[in-house]
Amino acid sequence: MLTQKKFNRQWQKLKNKIARQEFDKNMNKQLAMRVAFVDYFI
């Protein structure tokens, strides 16, 4: 039986993990766009 406290901690960890993955994805997208932009103009 998972206690509420334990569950909350696991849930927080999971949310942080997902948030980090989303952040990385967005950063990679921005980076790719910037590189394409630079390539286009140079």
QUIURHU-V623785 format. One record per pair of residues at least 24 apart in sequence whose ideal C-beta (glycine too) atoms are under 7 Angstrom apart, sorted by sequence separation. I is the first residue (numbers start at 1). J is the second residue. D is the distance in Angstrom with one decimal. If there is no record, write none. Layout:
I/J/D, I/J/D
//
This chain:
none
//
